[in-house]
Amino acid sequence: MTRAAHYDVVIVGGAIYGFAIAWFLATDPDFDGRVLVVERDPTYARAGTSLTNSCIRQQFSDPLNVRISQFGAAYIKDFRAQMGLGDDVPHLALHSFGYMYLADTPAFADALLQAQQMQVSFGAATRHMMPDDIAQAYPFYQLDDIIAGNHNTVDEGYFDGGTLFDWWKRGARQKGVTYVTDTVVGLDRTGDRITAVHLMDGGKVGCDWCVNCAGTRGAQIAQMAGIALPVEPRKRYSFVFKAETPLDRDLPLTIDPSGVHVRQDGAYYLAGCPPDDDPAVDHDDFGFDHSLWENKVWPAIANRVPAFEKVKVVNSWVGHYDYNLLDQNAVLGPHPQVANFVLANGFSGHGLQQSPAIGRGLAERIVHGAYRTLDLSPLSYDRITANAPIVEKAII
């Protein structure tokens, strides 16, 4: 598709958020503008979209995060109808083995109880469980140090995020969205507006709206607009392993008090964690710390699930979170001083599961001047200016 000199919306970054927003713009009956998506790496080899564990949960401590994920779960389960592109669109399964949060201190157990009560008030099926209840449902756990847990097996688990992304991308392009492989190297700002985007190979492109979907490079794009965005790359590790003696039932995505999480992954299991020393890293630093498995991950999962004493790692990788230093929640919507510069940054590991609600919401904000489906304004940049973090206790 030939690139024009000017677009109503230029989206910087063509991974999950670039095409979530592009898709919802292209299918909004009140939008008849042109959209350009610019992506620097069409292989997506190191994009968070490709390296995600592709899970969704309602077990957050902030009500808005709960509602965002509930919207996402409903959208995933109704994916073919939502897309409206016919029977070629596959059904997306949501494998609801649930998340199991385990608490080993009274304060942590109380926080889980408060979160469970809030989640239930919004319609979630989260159960607050005592060790005997957990042992009855999942007898493979070692629970000597556990006081309580929270678990939800309704609309909480794993889904095929790759297919979601592929169809948003495919569908948006069918609807007329232009996609180019290029690198944004500058933005023209005049007063409170971005007027043009400069591409490394493609020259200058005028715009009415500029949307920052650049993932871990979001702070770089914001800096081009004269904006400080407290988002940086942080490494997160994943290990797929085979157990010599598989468990006799599905393993929930278990968040151990050690900070290690582990879940079912088809016939295998997947474990992950942050490093103990968790600094910002270079955008191109995907070096792997192989000692992490032996020193942190394996001891934690073998302690929690004794059957995992005998396992074999069959795959491993490191990806990056676009880590929001303020509160590990997304930063969304137009910047208060640059009215047409829209932020979709700092998801800190929640991006894929939140993409249906936030993609729709940001498209609504651009087209209609307001959020319609969910009010996402609490996640605006204003809280960064005010140094007023949204406290989300359920960060993995």
N, C-alpha and C positions, 0 to 999 in steps of 0.2 A: 504494500500500500504506500503510495507517494506521501511524503511528509509535507504538510502545509507550513506556511510561515507563521501562523498564529493559531492557537487553540484556546478554547474556553477553559479547559483544565489540562494542565501538565502535571503528571504524577511522576515523581522521582523515586524509582524503585519499582521493579516489576515482579516481586515475589508475592506472597499471599495477600498482603495488604494493598499493594498496587492494583492487583486485579480484583480483589474484593470490592474496593471503591469504584474501580472502572466498571465492573459488572452492574453494581447497583445504580450507578449514574446512567449507564446505557439502557437500563430497563425501567427507569423512572419515566412515566408518561408525560411528566411536566418538564423534562429535560430534552432539548433538541440540539445541544451544543456538540462540539467536537472534543475528543479526549485523546491525549497522547500519553503513553506510558513509556518511560525511558528506563532500561535495565542494563547495567554494566556487564553482567555475566549471564548469558542465556543458558549456560549449563546448570546454573544454580548449585554448583558442586559444594559450595561452602555456605549457602544460605540457610538461615534458621528454618525456613520452610522445608528444606530437604533433610535437615539433621534433627528435626523434632521427633519426640516420642509419640506425638499425635494422640493425646489424651484430652478428656474433658471432664470437669467436675463442677458440682455445685457447692462443694465444701470450702467456702470462703467465709471470712469473718465480716466482710463488708457487704451490706445488702445489695449494692449496685453490682458488684462482681457476681453475686449469686444470680441476679436477674439476667445479666449478660450471658452467663453460661446456660441458663434455662432457655433463653431465646435460641442459642446455638444448638442445643440438643434437639429442640423442636424442628429447627431448620434442617439439621442433618437427617432426621428421621423422615422428613417430607421432601427430600432433596430433589427427586425427579419432578414433582409437581411444582416446587419452588422455581426450578430452572425454566420450566415451560418450553423445553426444546424437543419434546417428544420422547419416544421410547428408547432412543439411543442413549439417553442419560441413564446411568446405572442407579439402582437403589444403593444408598449408603447404609451399611449396618453399624449400629452403635453397640459394641460388645460391653454390656453393663456388668462387669465384675466388680465395679465400685472401687473407691478409695477407702483404705483403712488407716486412720490416724491413731497411733498408739501413744499414750501418755504415761510417763514414768515418774511424775511428780504431782502432788496435790494441785499446785497452781496450774500446771498444764492440763490436768483432768478437768478443772473448773472452767478453764478457757474453752475446752472442747464442749462441755455441757452448754455454756452460754452460746457458742456458735451453733450447736445443734438446735437449740430452741429458736434462734433467729431463723435458721434455714427452714425449719418446719413451718414457721409462721408465713414463709413465702411459698409454701407448697412442696418443699423438698422432702424426700423420704429418708432423711438421715436418721440413724438410730444411735443413741448413746448407750454403749455396752459396757458391762462389767467383765472382768476377766473370765468368769465362768461362762458367760454368754458367748464371748469370743471363742473360747476353747471348744464349746459345743458346736459352733458353726464351722470352725477351722482348727481342728485338733493338731495340726502340724506346727502351730506356733509354740515357741517357748515364751511363757508369760510371767515368769517368776518376779520380774521387776516392773510389770505393767499394772497400772491402777485402773485405767479405763481406756476406751477407744470409741471412735466415731466411724460409722460405715454407712454407705448408701449404695444400693444396687439398682437404683432406678435412674436411667439416663446419665450414668456416670461410668466412664471407662475409656475404651479405645475405639477410634474410628479411622477411616482411610482418608487422612488429610491430603495425601497426594492426589487422589481422585477429585476431591473438592476443589483444589487449586487448579488442576488441569481443566476442569469444566468451566470454572470462572474465566480462566484465560481464553479457552476456546470460544466460550459463549460471548465474551466481551468483544473479541475480534470479529465474530460473526455479526455482531450488532454495530460494527463500524469503528470500534476503538482502534487507533493506530498504535503499533508497538515498534520501537526501534531499539537496537543494541547500540548503546553509546554511554558515555560517562559525563555526568554533569560537572562542569568545572567552574561555574560561576552563576550568580543571579544578579539581575539588575533590580535595584530597589530605588523607588522614587517616593519619598515621604513614607506613607503607611502602606505602600503597595509594592508587590513584586510585578514588574512589567515584562520581564523576559528571562529565559533560561539559556545559558550558554553550554553547548555540547562540545566535547573534545573533537569529534569528527564531523558533526552536523551543523555547526555554526549556531546562530542565534534564533531562538524560537520565542515569539511573543505569547503571553498568556494573560487570562483574566483571573485564574486561580492557579496557585502552585501548591501541590500536596507533597509533604515530606514523608515518604514511605521507605526511607533508605536504611532501615534496620540499624545495625551497629554503626553505620556511617551517618546516622541521623544528625548527630551533633555537628559533623562537618558541613552538611547541607544547611543546617540552621545558622552556622557561623557565616556562611555566604550571604545570609539575609541580615547579618548583624545581630543575631540572637544567640544567647548562651543557653544551651540545652544540656542538663546534667545527665547524659546518657553515655555509657561506655561499654565496650565489649568485655565480657567475663566468660571464662571457660567453664563448660559443663560437660561431664564425662558420662558415656553410656557403655554398658557391657552386656552383650547377649551371651547367655551360657546355657549349657545342657546339664541337667541333673542326672546322675547315675540312677537314682531312684526318683522318678517324677512324682509329684504330689497327686493325690487321688481326686482332687477337685481344683477348679480354677483358683489361682492366687490373686486376691485383690491387689490393687496398687497400694502397697504397704509403705507408709512413711514411718520409718523407725526413728526413735528418739535420737539416734546417732546422727541423723541427717541424711542417711542413705535411704533410697527408695528402691523397691523391687516389685515387679508385676509379672503376670503371665504374658507371654509373647508367642502365641500359637503353641507349638510343641516345645518351645524353649521358654526362657525367662529373661527379663531385661532388668538390669539394675543401673542406678545412676546416682550421681552426687556432685556437689561442688568440691574443689580442692580445699584443704584446710586453710591454706594461704591463698586468698582469692583476690588478687589485684586486677586492675585493668590490664588488658593485653593489647598488642598491636592487632589491627584488623586482619592481618595476614598470618598471625601466629596461631597455628593449629598443632603445634608440637604436643606430643602425648607423654604424660607422666605415667609410665608403666608401673611404678611402685604403688600407685593409688589402689589398684585392685588388691594386692597382697596386704597392704598396710591398713586399708580402711574399709573397702567395700566387702571383700570376702569375709573378714572377721565379723562384720556387722550382720550380714545375711545368714551366715552359718550359726551365729548366736541366736538369731530370731527364728530361723527355720532350720532345725538340726539336720534335716534331710539335705541341706545345701552344703554340708561338710565335703561332699564328693561331687564336684562339678567341673566342667571344662568350658572355658571361654571359647566361643566360636566366632565372635566378631566384637569389635569395639571401635569407638570413634569419639572425637571431641568436637563439640559445636560451641557457638557463642550465644549467650544471652545479650540482648540490647538492654542493659541493666540501668534502671532509673535510680540514681543515687539518693534521691529524696525519699521515695517510699515504695519502690518496686511495683508501681502501678503505671498504667498507660498515661501518656500525655496526649490529649486529643483536642482537635478543633482549631479554629483560627487563633493566631497569636494576638494578644490585646493591642500590640503596637503595630502589627503588620496584618491588616485586616483580611487580606486574601492569601495569606500563607498558612496552610492548614497542616497541623501536626498529627502524625499517627506513629508515635514513637514510645520507646521505653517500656515495652511489654513485659520484660523480665521473666520470660518463660511462659507467659499466658497467651501469647499472640494467636496461635492457631485456633485454640478453642474459642477465643473471643472474636474471631474474624467475621462471622456472620452478623452479629449484632453491631459491631463497630463499623464494618464496611457499609452496612445499610445506614447507620446513624450519620456517618460523615458525609455520605452522598446526600442524605436529607438536609444536612446543615448547609451544604453547598447550593443545592437546588432551591430549597424552601426558606433558608435563613433561620431554621430552627430544627431541633431534634423532634421527631414525631413518634417513633416507635418506642424508644427509651430515652430518657433525659440523661445524656452523657456529660452535661456541663460540670458536674463535680470533678471530672477528670481533666479539666481545662488547665492551661498554662498558668492561670491566675494563682493557683496554689503554690507554684514554684516561686513566683514573685513574692508571695506572702510568707514563704517558708512554712506552709501549713500542710504537712503530709497527711494523706489518707492512711490510717493505720490498718494494714491488712496483716493479720497474724498468720494466715495460712499460706506462707511463701515456701516453695520447694526449691 
